[in-house]
């Protein structure tokens, strides 16, 4: 499974990339062989103003389906974790077997 991280208006670190890969692998679970590619983007919507403004958008190609989820949180890691959980639920819902 190929995972690509696009750092919108923030610079991602190697630790963040590793966190993204770990969360996506966990989210895919037993459906990992069906996941062809995942694109993750992380943005800071309000720059230095604070608040719940870190947004993670995940686009995944699973079989013949494109799944897109977006979640926001107070920090990047929390936004990534929430989006990965939403991805997991979406994959399970679409590909029940």
C-alpha positions as CSV (number, residue, x, y, z in Angstrom):
1,X,0.0,0.0,0.0
2,X,1.4,3.3,-1.0
3,X,0.9,6.2,1.4
4,X,1.7,9.8,0.3
5,X,1.8,12.7,2.7
6,X,1.2,16.2,1.3
7,X,2.1,19.0,3.7
8,X,-0.2,21.8,2.7
9,X,0.8,24.9,4.5
10,X,2.8,23.2,7.2
11,X,6.1,21.3,7.1
12,X,5.8,17.7,8.0
13,X,8.5,15.9,10.0
14,X,9.8,12.3,9.6
15,X,8.0,11.6,12.9
16,X,4.7,12.8,11.4
17,X,5.2,10.8,8.3
18,X,5.8,7.7,10.4
19,X,2.7,8.4,12.5
20,X,0.6,8.8,9.3
21,X,1.9,5.5,7.9
22,X,1.2,3.7,11.2
23,X,-2.3,5.1,11.5
24,X,-3.2,4.3,7.8
25,X,-1.9,0.7,8.2
26,X,-3.9,0.3,11.3
27,X,-7.0,1.8,9.7
28,X,-6.8,-0.4,6.7
29,X,-6.5,-3.5,8.9
30,X,-7.6,-6.7,7.1
31,X,-8.5,-4.7,4.0
32,X,-4.9,-3.5,3.4
33,X,-4.5,-5.8,0.4
34,X,-7.4,-3.9,-1.3
35,X,-6.0,-0.5,-0.6
36,X,-4.1,0.7,-3.7
37,X,-3.1,4.1,-2.6
38,X,-3.6,6.7,0.1
39,X,-3.0,10.5,-0.1
40,X,-3.0,12.4,3.2
41,X,-2.9,16.1,3.4
42,X,-2.6,18.1,6.6
43,X,-3.3,21.9,6.9
44,X,-3.4,24.6,9.5
45,X,-6.5,26.5,8.6
46,X,-6.0,29.6,10.8
47,X,-2.2,29.8,11.0
48,X,-1.2,31.3,14.4
49,X,-4.7,32.1,15.6
50,X,-5.1,28.8,17.5
51,X,-8.2,26.8,18.0
52,X,-9.4,23.6,16.4
53,X,-7.9,24.4,13.0
54,X,-5.6,21.5,12.1
55,X,-7.3,19.6,9.3
56,X,-6.4,16.2,7.9
57,X,-7.9,15.0,4.6
58,X,-7.4,11.4,3.5
59,X,-8.2,10.1,0.1
60,X,-7.9,6.3,-0.4
61,X,-8.5,4.1,-3.4
62,X,-9.9,0.8,-2.0
63,X,-10.8,-1.7,-4.7
64,X,-12.9,0.3,-7.2
65,X,-14.0,2.9,-4.6
66,X,-12.5,6.3,-3.7
67,X,-13.0,7.1,0.0
68,X,-12.5,10.7,1.2
69,X,-12.6,11.7,4.9
70,X,-11.7,15.0,6.6
71,X,-11.4,15.7,10.3
72,X,-10.2,18.6,12.3
73,X,-8.6,18.9,15.8
74,X,-6.5,21.1,17.9
75,X,-3.2,19.5,16.8
76,X,-1.9,17.7,13.8
77,X,-1.5,14.3,15.4
78,X,-5.0,14.3,16.8
79,X,-6.5,15.4,13.4
80,X,-4.5,12.6,11.7
81,X,-5.8,10.0,14.2
82,X,-9.4,11.1,13.9
83,X,-9.2,11.0,10.1
84,X,-7.6,7.6,10.2
85,X,-10.4,6.3,12.4
86,X,-13.0,7.7,10.0
87,X,-11.2,6.0,7.2
88,X,-11.3,2.7,9.0
89,X,-15.1,3.0,9.5
90,X,-15.7,4.0,5.9
91,X,-13.6,1.1,4.6
92,X,-15.4,-1.4,6.8
93,X,-18.8,0.0,5.8
94,X,-18.2,-0.1,2.1
95,X,-16.3,-3.4,2.0
96,X,-18.1,-5.7,4.4
97,X,-17.6,-9.3,3.5
